Amino acid sequence: MCSLIDDKELKKIELDILIRFASFCESQGLRYYLASGTLLGAVRHGGFIPWDDDIDVIMPRPDYEKFLTLAKNGFDPDIDILNNHNASDYVFPFTKAINNKTVLIESTIGKEHPTGVCIDIFPSDGLPDGNLKTAVQFCKLKMWRKLHQYSYIDGLEKPKNYLSELSRFVFVPICKKIGPAFFIEKINRAAQKYPFDSGTDCAVVIWGYGEKEIIPRTEFVRPIKVSFEGHLFNAPGNYDLHLTNLYGSYMEPPAPNQRNTIHDFTAHWKETKN
């Protein structure tokens, strides 16, 4: 009989994946950085944000692609690297490193797209020089991401206006018929138009916070160590700018009534542990 995984155990599994992932990256000379809420947790809490339950890392696109190639030859016996290249039912444009003894079902995509307890690995891509070209790049990615969302999410938020409702009525059936793989390919192809190591700025453009992700590349790639749950991991050299862009006054925790962990998934072991 399968046993459910509670919050404490979930975080323990995720931390173990992160430790193994970081060790592998450092042994192979690959650049990686804690990001988003994980980085915020490290800086503000020394670990997980108490009301958060996931781990996000960013890799420059060249390192990300190299990692995927190396992982094909075996990354860790307990960890599977999951993305649209090796799983036909995978719906995300980024990679998950999952504990292969677990199963995780997200409520918005259902049982037909299972993953596992994981960490999320996002590529960071280059951006063009100039505000207009950058705006065009984000606009293009926003369009592909919205169509991609239509292709797999069952529980979409209520449309904000009539135009949004009409757009959804027209495009959702078409996008679902096409399927996520088509849009993932479009997203990643568009994201790689500007090489990571040649531009002034970089950002995670395939997912996330849009233009808030923009950060100077040369400062970003210079890692510093931060403590997360008693272990040292890489953080962007200008993590203060990264966190300020995303969260504003990030050292001030939200009001108590906003500190909610909203689970949109269930996780369990594949079989009863000994």
N, C-alpha and C positions, 0 to 999 in steps of 0.2 A: 504494500500500500504506500502511495506517495505521501510525503509529509510536506506541509506548507512551510515556507521560509518566512520568519518574522523579520521585523525591521533590524534588530541587532545582528541577526545572522546574515541578512542581506548586505549590510555594510561591511561585515567581516569578509564575506566572499569577494565583494568589489575591491576592497583594499588589497586582498591577496592577488587579485588579477593585476592591479596597478603595480604592485611591487615586482611581479614577474615581468610585466611589460616594460617597466622602466629599466630593470636589469638587462633585459634583452637589448633594448635600444642603446644603452650605454656600451654594451659589449660589441655592438655593431657600428658604433659611431653615428647613431641616428639622433637627430634633434627632435625633442618633444617638450611640451610645456603643459602644466596644469592650466585650466582655463575656466572661465565663467564661474558658476557657483562653487566649483571645487577649489578654484584659486581663492575665491572670496572666503571660503571656509578655512583654508589654510592660513590666510592673512589675519582674519578676524577671530577665528575660533581655534586655530591650531589643528584643525581636522574638519570632519563633516560639519556643515551647518546643522545644528540639532534637528531642525525640521525639514532637512533635505535628505535625499536618499539616492543620489546618483553621482557618478564620476565622469568628468569630461576632460579630454586632453586634445591638444592641437599639435599637428605636425606640419612643417613646411611641405608643400606638395612634393618636391623631389624626395624627401625622406619618407613621406607617406607612401609613395609609389614603391620605393625600395623596400619598405617594411612589408608591403603586401607580397612582393616577390619573394623575399626571404621567408615569410611566414608559410608559403606554399610547401617549403621543404621541412616544415616542423618548427613550431614556435614553442609549444609546451604540451605535454601529453594531456593535461587537464583543461586546456584552453583551446577553443576553436575560434578562428578568425572568420567572421561572417560578413559578407557583402554581396552585392548583386552579381559579382563575377562567379561566385561559387554556390549560390543558393537561388534557385529559380523563383522561390516565393518571398524573397527578401524585398522590402519596400522602401528602404532608406538610401539616400545618396552618399552616406558615409559608412564607416566600418564599426562593427561591434566586436570586441574581444569577450567571448562568453565562457563561463564555466560550463563545460560540456556534460556535467552531471545534473544540471538544472534545466528547468523549462520556465519561461516567462511568457505570459499572454497579456498583451496590451488591449484594453477594452475598445479602443477606437479602431483597431484593425482585426480583432477577432482571432479565433483559434486556428484559422487557416494560415496565419503568418506568425508562428511561434519563434521565439528566440531563446534567450537564457539570461540568467543574472550576468551582468556585463559592465564594461566601461565603454563609453562612446569615444571614437577616435575620428577627429575632423581634420581634413586638409585645409591649410591656409594657402590662399593663392595670391598672386601678384595683382596689382591694379595699375591702370594706365595713369600717366601723368596728365593732370588737368582735371578741373572739377566737372566739366561737361562730359568728358569721356567716362569718368568714374560714375557719374549719375546715370549715364546710358547703360553702363555695365550692370549696375545694381537693378535698374529698371528691367533689363532683359532677364536677369536671374529671378527677379520677383515674379515675372510672368510665368516662367517655366516652373518655379516652385509652387505657384498657385494651381497650375494645371496638374502638376504631380500630386498635390494634396487631394485634388478631386478624384484622382485615379485609384486611391486606396482607402481613404478615411470614410468610415460609416457614420460617425457621430459628428458631423460638421456643425460649427456654431451657427446660430440663427442669423440669416442675412441682415445686414445693417440697413439696407434700403431696397427699393423695388428693382433697381438696376442690378444689384448684387444677386437678388433672388432670381431674376430672369437669366443672368449669366450662369448661375449654378444650374438652373433648370435645363439650359441648353448644353452646357459643357460636361456636367458630371456623368451622364450616361455615355457620352463619347469617350471621355478620358478613362472611365472604368473599362470600357471595351478595349481601348488601346493597351491599358495596363501600365504599371509603374516603371517597368524596365525601360521603356521608350523614353520617358521623361527623365529618368536618372541619367541616361546617356546624354540627353540634351543639356542637363544641368552641369554635368562634369565637363562636357566639351566646352560649353560657354565659359565655365569657371577658369579653364586653363588657357584662355586666349592670351593672357599676359603672364609670362614666366615669373615665378616667385622671386628669383634671385636677381632680377634686373630692374625692378621697379623701386620707387621711393617708398611706397606704402604697400601693405598687405592686409588681408582680411579673410575671415571665413565667409565666403559668399554663397556656399551651397546650402546654408542653414543658418539659424541664429537670429541675430539682432539687426541685420541690415547694415546701414552706414555706421552704426555705433561700433561696429567691429573694426573699423579702419584704424590702423596703427602704423607708425613709422617702422619700416622693416629692419633697418640696421640696429635699432634699439631693441626691437622685439626679440631678435634671434640671439641676443647676448644673454645667456641664461644665468640666473642666480638660484640658489637653493632656498627652498622654504620647507618648513616642517608641516607634515600632514599626518595626523594620528601616530606621531612618534617616529616617522620616517622622513628622510629628506628627498625631495623631488625637485625637478626643474620648474622654474617659473620664468615668464618673460622678463627681460631686463627692465622694461618699463611697465611693470605690472600695475603701478599706481594709475597710469594713464588708461590702461586697459579696463581696470575696474571702475574708474571714474566715468569713463565713457558709457559703460554698461549700467552702472547703478547709482551714479551721482556720489553723495556722501556715504560711501560704502562702509565706513567704520561704525556708522550709527545703525544698530539693528532696527528692523521694522517694529511697529507697535505690536504688543502681545497678541492682539486679535487678528493680526496678519501673518502670524507665524504658524502656518498650516502646512502639513504634509498631505498633499492630495495624491493618493495612489490611483493611477489609471491602469493598474496591472495586478496580476496575481502571479506569485512565483512559488515553485515547489521543486523538491528533489525528484529525479526520475525514478528513484527507487528508495526504499527505506534504508537509512544509514545504519551501519552496524554499531 
